[in-house]
Amino acid sequence: MQTNVGGIDKISRIIAGVVLIALAATGTIGPWGWIGVVPLFTGLFNFCPLYTLLGIKTCKIN
């Protein structure tokens, strides 16, 4: 797993993930909000499998 998520991309993924999970947990948007675990984990681990398939890299290293 090579790092391919960095900077603003990482921060926005973590924020979006936390917001979606919080909204799902409170019942505001329903169970689909739990999809927020995907951006949360990709932000925390600095790796996005879709970016690998598309050849995208938003980090400065590697």
HELIX and SHEET records of a PDB file:
HELIX    1   1 ILE A    8  ALA A   25  1                                  18    
HELIX    2   2 PRO A   31  GLY A   36  5                                   6    
HELIX    3   3 VAL A   37  PHE A   45  1                                   9    
HELIX    4   4 PRO A   49  LEU A   54  1                                   6    
END                                                                             
